[in-house]
Amino acid sequence: MLVAGIDSGSTATKVVLLADGRVCAAYTAATGADPQRAAARCLEAALARAGAPAADVKAVVATGYGRERLSQADRTLTEITCHARGAHALVPEARTVIDIGGQDSKVIRLDDAGLLLDFVMNDKCAAGTGRFLEVMANRLEIDLMSFGGEWLRAKAAAKVSSTCTVFAESEVIGLVAAGTPRPVIIRGLCEAVAARIAGMARRAGVVPAVVFTGGVSLNAGVRKSLEQLIGQKIVVPPLSQFMGAYGAALFARDLAQERAEAAGVSH
């Protein structure tokens, strides 16, 4: 049984395919100005990787900002619901899920069964998101994936007091002009993001195990800073950047099974 989960994010669109409950393909690309087109392109690419025709897909569930615009979707669900489902499936002991995406960040609290207890979300400002880090990386002329190595090289962290992307960029320009070493600036930026997320986590309640999802989960500098601030080891599971799509795919599997059972009863 082949099913698909689509996470139509503001920055990137992700697709995860499950074949009999196992991940058989995943694909991501920039969402751009047309979520429908991006979803179609990602789904086609994922199917090509799986070597399967579109006709074999029994159910599609969509999540993310653009979910209501996707004609492929049989059902739509919120990111909170899908991230919770995906994180619990991969890390059954997960009780706190920290998700930092391109344009928002959220902290989700789960019970022992993986059901939602509470959440705190920032979707009004780019502070504490992947976009914030992307702007700063461009200013510093460094790849985002290099932040972890730079973080380790820093013997101190520059003070980045503003959580506003525009003002923080001005601070970074000033630090560069003052000759502050790049690793020190990067560690300061990672700590600024981590401080904002840690504040959200405290409002939701930080209970181990803590799972980190979203594109920023691949940024080792932010993860290390966050671990220090919340005093907890953070788990970055496989498919961490695809967690919303993976959770959606699990719901798609449920939907396909429901349809199969209904068809069996009707016959």
C-alpha positions as a Python dict, from the first residue, in 0.01 Angstrom:
ca = {
    (1, 'M'): (0, 0, 0),
    (2, 'L'): (153, 329, -117),
    (3, 'V'): (53, 658, 48),
    (4, 'A'): (190, 1013, 52),
    (5, 'G'): (229, 1294, 301),
    (6, 'I'): (285, 1647, 173),
    (7, 'D'): (408, 1935, 390),
    (8, 'S'): (348, 2255, 195),
    (9, 'G'): (563, 2494, 394),
    (10, 'S'): (614, 2865, 339),
    (11, 'T'): (976, 2808, 237),
    (12, 'A'): (1001, 2444, 132),
    (13, 'T'): (763, 2169, 24),
    (14, 'K'): (836, 1816, 147),
    (15, 'V'): (690, 1483, 36),
    (16, 'V'): (726, 1147, 209),
    (17, 'L'): (603, 822, 53),
    (18, 'L'): (524, 516, 262),
    (19, 'A'): (502, 169, 110),
    (20, 'D'): (336, -75, 352),
    (21, 'G'): (419, 161, 637),
    (22, 'R'): (788, 211, 553),
    (23, 'V'): (948, 520, 403),
    (24, 'C'): (1036, 443, 43),
    (25, 'A'): (1110, 796, -79),
    (26, 'A'): (1134, 1157, 37),
    (27, 'Y'): (1184, 1475, -160),
    (28, 'T'): (1196, 1848, -91),
    (29, 'A'): (1213, 2163, -303),
    (30, 'A'): (1146, 2534, -264),
    (31, 'T'): (775, 2619, -245),
    (32, 'G'): (808, 2942, -442),
    (33, 'A'): (498, 3136, -543),
    (34, 'D'): (284, 2834, -637),
    (35, 'P'): (232, 2572, -360),
    (36, 'Q'): (22, 2352, -591),
    (37, 'R'): (296, 2336, -853),
    (38, 'A'): (567, 2276, -592),
    (39, 'A'): (367, 1991, -437),
    (40, 'A'): (309, 1831, -777),
    (41, 'R'): (679, 1856, -861),
    (42, 'C'): (788, 1708, -527),
    (43, 'L'): (535, 1426, -544),
    (44, 'E'): (642, 1340, -898),
    (45, 'A'): (1009, 1338, -796),
    (46, 'A'): (938, 1121, -490),
    (47, 'L'): (743, 873, -702),
    (48, 'A'): (1031, 860, -950),
    (49, 'R'): (1269, 777, -666),
    (50, 'A'): (1035, 504, -547),
    (51, 'G'): (989, 372, -900),
    (52, 'A'): (612, 384, -864),
    (53, 'P'): (335, 535, -1080),
    (54, 'A'): (102, 801, -938),
    (55, 'A'): (-192, 564, -983),
    (56, 'D'): (-51, 343, -706),
    (57, 'V'): (-94, 614, -440),
    (58, 'K'): (-397, 516, -233),
    (59, 'A'): (-424, 830, -16),
    (60, 'V'): (-263, 1172, 22),
    (61, 'V'): (-272, 1387, 336),
    (62, 'A'): (-140, 1743, 330),
    (63, 'T'): (-21, 1978, 602),
    (64, 'G'): (158, 2313, 618),
    (65, 'Y'): (72, 2667, 514),
    (66, 'G'): (-35, 2575, 162),
    (67, 'R'): (-228, 2260, 245),
    (68, 'E'): (-570, 2397, 151),
    (69, 'R'): (-445, 2480, -200),
    (70, 'L'): (-333, 2128, -288),
    (71, 'S'): (-572, 1946, -519),
    (72, 'Q'): (-385, 1618, -460),
    (73, 'A'): (-487, 1606, -94),
    (74, 'D'): (-763, 1372, 20),
    (75, 'R'): (-743, 1524, 368),
    (76, 'T'): (-567, 1820, 532),
    (77, 'L'): (-434, 1847, 888),
    (78, 'T'): (-244, 2109, 1087),
    (79, 'E'): (136, 2106, 1124),
    (80, 'I'): (98, 2062, 1500),
    (81, 'T'): (-98, 1740, 1454),
    (82, 'C'): (138, 1598, 1191),
    (83, 'H'): (461, 1685, 1372),
    (84, 'A'): (326, 1529, 1690),
    (85, 'R'): (229, 1209, 1508),
    (86, 'G'): (560, 1182, 1324),
    (87, 'A'): (778, 1256, 1625),
    (88, 'H'): (596, 1006, 1846),
    (89, 'A'): (622, 737, 1577),
    (90, 'L'): (1000, 781, 1544),
    (91, 'V'): (1072, 856, 1911),
    (92, 'P'): (797, 694, 2124),
    (93, 'E'): (939, 848, 2441),
    (94, 'A'): (906, 1201, 2296),
    (95, 'R'): (723, 1438, 2529),
    (96, 'T'): (844, 1774, 2396),
    (97, 'V'): (878, 1851, 2024),
    (98, 'I'): (1063, 2164, 1915),
    (99, 'D'): (1001, 2248, 1550),
    (100, 'I'): (1182, 2535, 1378),
    (101, 'G'): (1086, 2586, 1017),
    (102, 'G'): (1150, 2852, 758),
    (103, 'Q'): (895, 3106, 883),
    (104, 'D'): (767, 2982, 1218),
    (105, 'S'): (866, 2792, 1527),
    (106, 'K'): (664, 2587, 1770),
    (107, 'V'): (699, 2382, 2087),
    (108, 'I'): (458, 2090, 2127),
    (109, 'R'): (392, 1892, 2445),
    (110, 'L'): (278, 1530, 2414),
    (111, 'D'): (139, 1279, 2660),
    (112, 'D'): (257, 919, 2694),
    (113, 'A'): (36, 814, 2402),
    (114, 'G'): (173, 1086, 2175),
    (115, 'L'): (-143, 1296, 2198),
    (116, 'L'): (-126, 1675, 2209),
    (117, 'L'): (-127, 1834, 2555),
    (118, 'D'): (-26, 2191, 2472),
    (119, 'F'): (172, 2399, 2226),
    (120, 'V'): (328, 2743, 2189),
    (121, 'M'): (380, 2891, 1842),
    (122, 'N'): (559, 3188, 1689),
    (123, 'D'): (428, 3265, 1341),
    (124, 'K'): (416, 3645, 1354),
    (125, 'C'): (784, 3723, 1308),
    (126, 'A'): (1091, 3567, 1147),
    (127, 'A'): (1285, 3584, 1474),
    (128, 'G'): (1385, 3238, 1591),
    (129, 'T'): (1318, 3077, 1253),
    (130, 'G'): (1512, 2941, 960),
    (131, 'R'): (1459, 3266, 773),
    (132, 'F'): (1642, 3457, 1047),
    (133, 'L'): (1941, 3225, 1017),
    (134, 'E'): (1931, 3233, 637),
    (135, 'V'): (1952, 3613, 633),
    (136, 'M'): (2244, 3609, 876),
    (137, 'A'): (2427, 3336, 683),
    (138, 'N'): (2396, 3539, 365),
    (139, 'R'): (2530, 3845, 542),
    (140, 'L'): (2827, 3646, 674),
    (141, 'E'): (2877, 3470, 339),
    (142, 'I'): (2868, 3122, 489),
    (143, 'D'): (2658, 2812, 429),
    (144, 'L'): (2402, 2742, 702),
    (145, 'M'): (2526, 2385, 740),
    (146, 'S'): (2865, 2523, 847),
    (147, 'F'): (2719, 2689, 1158),
    (148, 'G'): (2787, 2384, 1375),
    (149, 'G'): (3157, 2377, 1295),
    (150, 'E'): (3188, 2753, 1345),
    (151, 'W'): (3002, 2725, 1677),
    (152, 'L'): (3261, 2473, 1800),
    (153, 'R'): (3549, 2699, 1699),
    (154, 'A'): (3414, 2997, 1895),
    (155, 'K'): (3570, 3065, 2235),
    (156, 'A'): (3291, 3312, 2316),
    (157, 'A'): (2957, 3430, 2182),
    (158, 'A'): (2889, 3777, 2047),
    (159, 'K'): (2596, 3955, 2207),
    (160, 'V'): (2310, 3980, 1958),
    (161, 'S'): (2047, 4161, 2159),
    (162, 'S'): (1773, 4203, 1900),
    (163, 'T'): (1544, 3919, 1797),
    (164, 'C'): (1415, 4128, 1507),
    (165, 'T'): (1576, 4008, 1183),
    (166, 'V'): (1622, 4360, 1047),
    (167, 'F'): (1782, 4500, 1363),
    (168, 'A'): (1987, 4185, 1425),
    (169, 'E'): (2131, 4213, 1074),
    (170, 'S'): (2242, 4565, 1157),
    (171, 'E'): (2408, 4433, 1473),
    (172, 'V'): (2591, 4170, 1270),
    (173, 'I'): (2712, 4435, 1026),
    (174, 'G'): (2847, 4629, 1324),
    (175, 'L'): (3020, 4322, 1467),
    (176, 'V'): (3184, 4246, 1133),
    (177, 'A'): (3302, 4608, 1105),
    (178, 'A'): (3447, 4586, 1454),
    (179, 'G'): (3654, 4283, 1353),
    (180, 'T'): (3464, 4028, 1561),
    (181, 'P'): (3564, 3676, 1450),
    (182, 'R'): (3297, 3505, 1242),
    (183, 'P'): (3270, 3197, 1471),
    (184, 'V'): (3199, 3429, 1764),
    (185, 'I'): (2922, 3604, 1570),
    (186, 'I'): (2772, 3274, 1459),
    (187, 'R'): (2768, 3136, 1811),
    (188, 'G'): (2597, 3455, 1923),
    (189, 'L'): (2332, 3416, 1653),
    (190, 'C'): (2272, 3053, 1747),
    (191, 'E'): (2233, 3153, 2110),
    (192, 'A'): (1991, 3433, 2017),
    (193, 'V'): (1768, 3186, 1831),
    (194, 'A'): (1800, 2929, 2109),
    (195, 'A'): (1707, 3187, 2375),
    (196, 'R'): (1384, 3269, 2196),
    (197, 'I'): (1293, 2903, 2152),
    (198, 'A'): (1389, 2820, 2511),
    (199, 'G'): (1146, 3086, 2632),
    (200, 'M'): (868, 2925, 2428),
    (201, 'A'): (967, 2581, 2558),
    (202, 'R'): (944, 2695, 2919),
    (203, 'R'): (592, 2825, 2857),
    (204, 'A'): (486, 2492, 2712),
    (205, 'G'): (686, 2292, 2968),
    (206, 'V'): (1005, 2105, 2888),
    (207, 'V'): (970, 1733, 2958),
    (208, 'P'): (1218, 1477, 2822),
    (209, 'A'): (1262, 1328, 2576),
    (210, 'V'): (1300, 1647, 2372),
    (211, 'V'): (1283, 1599, 1994),
    (212, 'F'): (1401, 1862, 1744),
    (213, 'T'): (1233, 1877, 1401),
    (214, 'G'): (1219, 2111, 1102),
    (215, 'G'): (1493, 2234, 874),
    (216, 'V'): (1681, 2410, 1157),
    (217, 'S'): (1715, 2077, 1340),
    (218, 'L'): (2004, 2010, 1099),
    (219, 'N'): (2188, 2316, 1236),
    (220, 'A'): (2418, 2174, 1504),
    (221, 'G'): (2500, 2520, 1639),
    (222, 'V'): (2138, 2595, 1728),
    (223, 'R'): (2093, 2248, 1875),
    (224, 'K'): (2397, 2280, 2100),
    (225, 'S'): (2294, 2627, 2219),
    (226, 'L'): (1941, 2505, 2288),
    (227, 'E'): (2066, 2205, 2485),
    (228, 'Q'): (2266, 2436, 2708),
    (229, 'L'): (1973, 2669, 2769),
    (230, 'I'): (1706, 2410, 2846),
    (231, 'G'): (1943, 2172, 3025),
    (232, 'Q'): (1823, 1872, 2828),
    (233, 'K'): (1974, 1642, 2567),
    (234, 'I'): (1796, 1692, 2236),
    (235, 'V'): (1715, 1409, 1997),
    (236, 'V'): (1733, 1480, 1623),
    (237, 'P'): (1564, 1177, 1465),
    (238, 'P'): (1592, 1053, 1107),
    (239, 'L'): (1369, 1254, 873),
    (240, 'S'): (1376, 1546, 1119),
    (241, 'Q'): (1333, 1802, 840),
    (242, 'F'): (1054, 1588, 686),
    (243, 'M'): (864, 1535, 1012),
    (244, 'G'): (545, 1715, 906),
    (245, 'A'): (529, 1522, 579),
    (246, 'Y'): (608, 1197, 759),
    (247, 'G'): (329, 1252, 1010),
    (248, 'A'): (93, 1337, 725),
    (249, 'A'): (195, 1014, 548),
    (250, 'L'): (110, 814, 862),
    (251, 'F'): (-237, 970, 861),
    (252, 'A'): (-262, 891, 489),
    (253, 'R'): (-188, 528, 571),
    (254, 'D'): (-474, 531, 824),
    (255, 'L'): (-705, 679, 560),
    (256, 'A'): (-606, 420, 299),
    (257, 'Q'): (-670, 140, 547),
    (258, 'E'): (-1010, 286, 634),
    (259, 'R'): (-1100, 294, 266),
    (260, 'A'): (-980, -60, 210),
    (261, 'E'): (-1181, -186, 507),
    (262, 'A'): (-1491, 2, 392),
    (263, 'A'): (-1454, -139, 43),
    (264, 'G'): (-1420, -488, 187),
    (265, 'V'): (-1736, -448, 393),
    (266, 'S'): (-1934, -304, 100),
    (267, 'H'): (-1846, -603, -114),
}
